[in-house]
Amino acid sequence: MKKHLKYFLLSSALYTCAVNAATAASEQNIISFLAFGDGGYSVDYPKTKHIKQPKSKQQFVAAEKQDWLAEHRPLSEFNHAPLYVYPNSNIAVEQSGAVPVGQAMAKLCQQKPCEFAIQLGDNIYPDGAGANDGKDDQKRMEDLILGPLKPLFDLDESLVVYSALGNHDWKTSRKGVALQSDWMAKQPNFHMDKRGYYSFKKGEPGSDVEFFVIDTNMLLSGQHYYEIPLNEKGQEQGLATALAKGQAQLEDIEQHEIPLNGEDHKQLIWLANGLKQSTAKWKIVYGHHVLWSIGGTKYDEGHVLRRLILPELCEYADAYIAGHEHDLELLSDDCSRVLPKGHSKAKLPLIISGAASKMRGTHTPFAMYQEAQYPEYDLVWSKSFTWGFAHLELNNQSDTLTVNFYSTPSDGSAQLVYENSFNFVHRSN
């Protein structure tokens, strides 16, 4: 009886903290929310290659180093994620940070308001639902999506996570995508539209925000583009050069990913019209894939996605939030390539929060090349080889968007570590 009473009192105290934080935010006319992505990885669901070709810790690190050098990254900067060794074996895989990140987010939400959360895709690793791997999909989604976030829902049972789809969610089949959206439709704490893209509003009219959740995998799958490796200096090389060297490869689009009945074009039209016609004060777009990043592997996709959606974002949005890169980054685009010369729009914030279960390093030579090559682009801040997330605040009194970054140590302690904060002015009409 005492144990149950203690649990009840603790739960009541946590709930009171959450309610008080939300009330304080409402009184200050601030909309506050969590942003995290790529949280669907667990050592209980390894990649097929790690099952068929298991590695010891030493072999795993050696393979990571080989890949690092093959991508023309400085050997002096080599690092890798913490490793997990399966019991009674010497088989190693990358450790997951999903559980400690979930716990760290709950700790933050005892201190600061968290009215809702946005999930930036790759909710299920490595192959989405319907992976035909002998594992039950209901348990898979409970383990990978729900389980790590239970501390948040224990804190606030009414918290809703608005989810986007990522490339790993699409990896197996359209049936797998449908299984995930159907599962979320039955969960009180999750929301995802069946078609993969949707919008929702928060706040009161005049001081509200409208979110546009896009399916970037669908958009990219409708495009014809090449994957082109960086040269030995860590710089992009032209398509003609890469083709001459036999290095350019067409992006591998699985048959089930090919858009049906122009659904990718319909999504672009929906986004453009939605942003243009929105009456919300704030307009934020989020999806899985990045527009810019310094990871050194996603730049081809970035070129394509910027062409598809950057003009509308620059004209109408206050920020774009993504995952995909397993790190924390804050970048901006001054929109000079897509808006008329002499425009008065502020720089567009580009927020990457993809470190909710996996981690990745920075490609320093590529980061330096990108900074010099693209005057419209600016790297504001980044942290690699970390687990973490972002917390955002839309302040209707000061008309500012604040991005707060947090991490948690790789020892799995779930300690909440404040990293940095940045302010941006309200820029949409």
C-alpha positions in Angstrom: 0.0 0.0 0.0 2.8 2.4 0.9 4.5 1.7 -2.4 1.4 2.5 -4.4 0.8 5.6 -2.3 4.4 6.7 -2.9 4.0 6.2 -6.7 0.7 8.1 -6.6 2.2 11.0 -4.8 5.2 11.1 -7.2 2.9 11.0 -10.2 0.7 13.7 -8.8 3.8 15.9 -8.1 5.1 15.4 -11.7 1.6 16.2 -13.2 1.4 19.3 -11.0 4.8 20.5 -12.3 3.7 20.0 -15.9 0.4 21.8 -15.4 2.1 24.7 -13.6 4.7 25.0 -16.4 2.0 25.0 -19.1 -0.1 27.5 -17.2 2.9 29.8 -16.9 3.6 29.6 -20.6 -0.1 30.4 -21.4 0.0 33.4 -19.1 3.1 34.7 -20.8 1.6 34.1 -24.3 4.3 31.6 -25.2 3.8 28.5 -27.3 6.4 25.9 -26.2 7.1 22.4 -27.6 9.7 19.6 -28.0 11.3 18.7 -31.4 13.1 15.4 -31.8 13.8 13.0 -34.6 15.3 9.6 -35.5 14.4 8.1 -32.2 13.2 4.7 -33.4 16.5 2.8 -33.0 16.9 0.0 -30.4 19.6 -2.7 -30.1 16.7 -5.2 -30.1 16.0 -4.4 -33.7 19.4 -4.4 -35.5 20.1 -3.9 -39.2 20.1 -7.1 -41.3 23.8 -6.6 -42.1 24.6 -6.7 -38.4 22.8 -10.0 -38.1 24.3 -11.7 -41.2 27.8 -10.2 -40.7 28.2 -9.8 -37.0 31.3 -7.8 -35.7 33.2 -7.7 -32.4 33.8 -4.3 -30.8 37.2 -4.1 -32.5 35.8 -5.1 -35.9 33.0 -2.6 -35.6 35.3 0.3 -34.8 37.6 -0.7 -37.6 34.8 -0.7 -40.1 33.6 2.7 -38.8 37.1 4.0 -39.3 37.3 2.6 -42.8 34.0 4.3 -43.8 35.3 7.5 -42.1 38.4 7.6 -44.3 36.5 6.5 -47.4 34.4 9.7 -47.0 37.6 11.8 -46.9 37.1 12.8 -43.2 40.2 13.8 -41.2 41.6 10.8 -39.3 42.4 13.1 -36.3 38.6 13.7 -35.9 37.6 10.0 -36.0 35.1 9.0 -33.4 32.2 6.6 -33.1 29.0 6.1 -31.2 29.1 4.1 -27.9 28.7 0.4 -28.5 26.5 -2.3 -27.1 27.7 -5.9 -26.8 24.9 -8.6 -26.7 25.0 -10.8 -23.6 26.9 -14.0 -23.8 28.5 -13.0 -27.1 31.2 -10.7 -28.5 28.8 -9.2 -31.1 28.7 -5.4 -31.0 26.3 -2.8 -32.4 25.7 0.9 -31.9 24.1 1.7 -28.6 20.8 3.4 -28.6 20.1 6.7 -26.9 16.3 6.6 -27.2 15.5 5.7 -23.6 17.9 8.3 -22.0 16.7 11.0 -24.4 13.1 10.3 -23.5 14.0 10.5 -19.8 16.0 13.8 -20.4 13.1 15.3 -22.2 10.8 14.5 -19.3 13.2 16.2 -16.9 13.2 19.3 -19.0 9.4 19.3 -19.1 9.3 19.4 -15.3 11.3 22.7 -15.6 9.9 24.3 -18.8 6.5 24.1 -20.5 6.1 21.3 -23.1 2.6 21.8 -24.6 3.1 19.2 -27.3 5.9 17.6 -29.3 6.9 17.1 -32.9 8.5 13.9 -34.1 10.7 14.3 -37.2 10.6 10.9 -38.8 12.5 7.6 -38.8 10.3 6.6 -35.9 11.0 2.9 -36.7 14.5 1.5 -37.5 15.8 -0.1 -39.5 13.1 -1.1 -42.0 9.8 0.4 -40.8 6.8 -1.7 -39.9 5.9 -4.8 -41.9 9.6 -5.7 -42.1 8.8 -9.4 -42.5 11.5 -10.2 -39.9 9.4 -12.5 -37.7 8.7 -9.7 -35.2 5.3 -8.5 -34.2 4.6 -5.0 -35.5 2.4 -4.0 -32.6 5.3 -4.8 -30.2 7.8 -3.2 -32.6 5.9 0.1 -32.4 5.3 -0.1 -28.7 9.1 -0.8 -28.2 10.4 1.8 -30.7 7.9 4.6 -30.7 5.9 4.5 -27.4 8.4 3.0 -25.0 11.1 5.7 -25.0 8.5 8.4 -24.6 6.6 6.9 -21.6 8.4 9.3 -19.2 6.8 12.2 -21.0 3.3 10.7 -20.9 3.7 9.8 -17.3 4.4 13.5 -16.7 1.5 14.7 -18.8 -1.0 12.0 -19.9 -2.5 14.5 -22.4 0.7 15.3 -24.3 0.3 14.7 -28.0 3.2 14.0 -30.4 2.6 15.1 -34.0 4.7 12.7 -36.2 6.3 12.9 -39.6 7.5 10.0 -41.7 11.2 9.4 -42.6 13.0 7.2 -45.1 13.3 4.3 -42.7 9.6 4.4 -42.0 9.1 4.0 -45.8 11.8 1.4 -46.2 9.8 -1.9 -46.3 6.5 -1.1 -48.1 3.5 1.1 -48.3 1.8 -1.4 -46.1 4.5 -0.6 -43.4 3.7 3.1 -43.7 0.0 2.4 -43.3 0.6 0.1 -40.3 2.4 2.9 -38.5 -0.3 5.6 -39.3 -3.0 3.1 -38.3 -1.2 2.3 -35.0 -0.8 6.0 -34.2 -4.5 6.6 -35.0 -5.3 4.3 -32.0 -2.9 6.0 -29.6 -4.1 8.9 -27.5 -0.6 10.5 -27.5 0.2 10.4 -31.2 -1.1 11.9 -34.4 -0.2 11.2 -38.0 -2.4 11.7 -41.1 -2.8 8.6 -43.3 -1.6 10.4 -46.4 1.7 11.3 -44.6 1.3 15.1 -44.7 -1.0 17.4 -42.8 -1.3 20.6 -40.9 -2.5 21.5 -37.4 -2.8 24.7 -35.3 -1.9 25.6 -31.8 -2.7 28.8 -29.8 -5.4 31.4 -29.9 -6.2 33.4 -33.1 -3.9 36.3 -33.5 -1.1 34.6 -31.6 -1.3 31.1 -33.0 1.0 28.8 -35.0 0.2 26.6 -37.9 2.4 23.6 -38.5 2.8 22.0 -41.9 4.1 18.4 -41.6 5.5 17.2 -44.9 6.5 13.8 -46.2 9.9 14.5 -47.6 10.6 10.9 -48.6 7.6 11.1 -50.9 8.8 14.3 -52.4 12.3 13.0 -53.0 11.1 9.7 -54.4 9.4 11.6 -57.2 12.6 13.1 -58.4 15.4 11.9 -60.6 18.8 12.7 -59.1 22.3 11.3 -58.6 24.3 10.5 -55.5 27.7 12.0 -56.0 30.5 11.4 -53.6 32.7 14.2 -52.3 36.2 14.4 -53.8 39.4 13.8 -51.8 39.3 17.4 -50.5 35.8 16.9 -49.0 34.2 19.1 -51.7 31.3 18.5 -54.0 32.2 17.6 -57.6 30.1 18.2 -60.6 27.9 15.6 -62.2 29.9 15.5 -65.4 33.1 14.9 -63.4 31.6 12.2 -61.3 30.1 10.4 -64.3 33.4 10.5 -66.1 35.0 8.8 -63.0 32.1 6.3 -62.8 31.3 7.6 -59.4 27.8 9.1 -59.9 24.9 6.7 -59.0 21.2 7.3 -59.6 19.4 7.6 -56.3 18.0 4.1 -55.5 14.2 4.5 -55.3 12.3 1.3 -54.3 9.3 0.5 -56.4 6.8 1.0 -53.5 8.3 4.5 -52.9 7.4 5.9 -56.3 4.6 8.4 -55.9 1.2 7.3 -57.1 -1.2 9.5 -59.1 0.9 12.5 -58.7 0.7 12.5 -54.9 4.1 14.2 -54.6 3.0 17.1 -56.8 -0.3 17.3 -54.9 1.7 17.6 -51.7 3.7 20.5 -53.1 0.6 22.3 -54.2 -1.0 21.7 -50.8 2.1 23.1 -49.0 2.3 26.2 -51.3 -1.4 27.0 -51.0 -1.5 26.2 -47.3 1.4 28.5 -46.4 0.1 31.3 -48.7 -3.5 31.1 -47.3 -2.7 30.5 -43.6 -4.1 33.1 -41.3 -1.9 31.9 -38.4 0.7 34.4 -37.0 3.4 31.8 -37.0 4.0 29.2 -39.8 6.4 26.4 -39.3 7.2 23.5 -41.7 8.8 20.3 -40.6 9.7 17.0 -42.2 12.5 14.4 -42.1 15.1 15.4 -44.7 17.4 18.4 -44.3 17.8 21.4 -46.6 21.4 22.0 -45.5 23.7 20.2 -43.1 27.3 19.6 -42.3 27.2 15.8 -41.9 28.7 15.3 -45.4 26.3 12.7 -46.7 22.9 14.3 -47.3 23.9 17.2 -49.6 22.5 15.6 -52.8 19.0 15.3 -51.2 19.4 18.9 -49.8 19.9 20.3 -53.3 16.7 18.6 -54.5 14.6 19.5 -51.5 15.7 23.2 -51.6 14.6 23.3 -55.2 11.2 21.9 -54.3 10.2 23.8 -51.2 12.7 26.6 -50.4 10.9 29.3 -52.4 7.7 28.8 -50.4 9.5 28.5 -47.1 11.4 31.7 -47.7 8.3 33.6 -48.7 5.9 32.4 -46.0 7.5 30.3 -43.2 9.1 31.2 -39.9 11.3 28.1 -39.7 12.0 24.6 -41.1 12.7 21.8 -38.7 14.2 18.4 -39.8 15.9 15.2 -38.5 17.8 12.7 -40.8 21.2 13.9 -39.7 21.9 12.2 -36.4 23.1 15.3 -34.7 22.0 18.8 -33.5 22.5 21.7 -35.9 21.2 25.2 -36.4 21.7 26.8 -39.8 20.1 29.6 -41.8 19.4 30.6 -45.4 19.2 34.2 -46.4 16.9 33.3 -49.3 18.8 35.4 -51.7 18.7 32.7 -54.4 14.9 32.4 -54.4 13.5 35.8 -53.4 13.7 39.0 -55.4 16.9 41.1 -55.0 16.6 43.5 -52.1 13.9 41.6 -50.3 13.5 42.5 -46.6 12.8 39.0 -45.2 14.9 37.9 -42.3 17.1 34.8 -42.6 15.2 31.5 -42.5 16.1 29.3 -39.5 16.8 25.7 -40.3 16.8 23.5 -37.2 18.1 19.9 -37.2 17.2 17.7 -34.2 17.9 14.1 -35.3 19.9 12.8 -32.3 17.1 11.1 -30.4 18.6 7.6 -30.6 21.7 7.6 -32.9 24.7 9.9 -33.4 26.9 11.0 -36.2 30.0 13.1 -36.8 30.6 16.3 -38.6 32.5 16.4 -42.0 34.7 19.3 -41.3 36.3 19.7 -44.8 32.8 19.7 -46.3 31.5 22.1 -43.7 34.3 24.5 -44.6 33.7 24.0 -48.3 30.0 24.6 -48.0 30.5 27.8 -46.0 32.8 29.2 -48.7 30.7 28.0 -51.7 27.3 29.1 -50.7 27.0 32.7 -49.5 23.3 32.3 -48.7 24.0 29.6 -46.2 25.2 30.1 -42.6 26.1 27.5 -40.0 25.1 29.0 -36.6 25.8 26.1 -34.2 26.2 22.4 -34.1 27.0 19.4 -31.9 27.9 16.0 -33.3 28.5 12.6 -31.7 25.7 13.3 -29.1 22.2 12.3 -28.2 19.8 15.1 -27.7 16.8 17.2 -28.8 15.5 20.7 -29.2 12.9 22.7 -27.3 11.3 25.7 -29.1 9.4 28.7 -27.8 7.2 31.1 -29.9 7.0 34.3 -27.8 4.0 36.5 -29.0 5.1 39.4 -26.8 8.6 39.8 -28.1 7.8 38.3 -31.6 10.7 35.9 -31.3 11.3 32.2 -31.9 13.8 30.7 -29.4 15.6 27.4 -30.1 17.0 25.6 -27.1 19.3 22.7 -27.6 19.8 19.9 -25.0 21.9 16.8 -24.9 22.3 13.8 -22.6 25.6 11.9 -22.0 26.5 8.8 -23.9 26.8 6.8 -20.6 23.0 6.4 -20.6 22.6 8.4 -17.3 19.8 10.5 -18.8 21.3 13.6 -17.3 19.8 16.7 -18.9 22.6 18.9 -20.3 21.8 22.4 -21.6 23.8 23.2 -24.7 22.7 26.6 -26.2 19.9 28.9 -27.1 19.3 31.2 -30.1 16.6 33.8 -31.0 15.1 34.6 -34.3 12.6 37.3 -35.3 9.1 36.5 -36.5 9.4 36.6 -40.3 6.1 35.5 -41.8 3.3 37.8 -42.8 
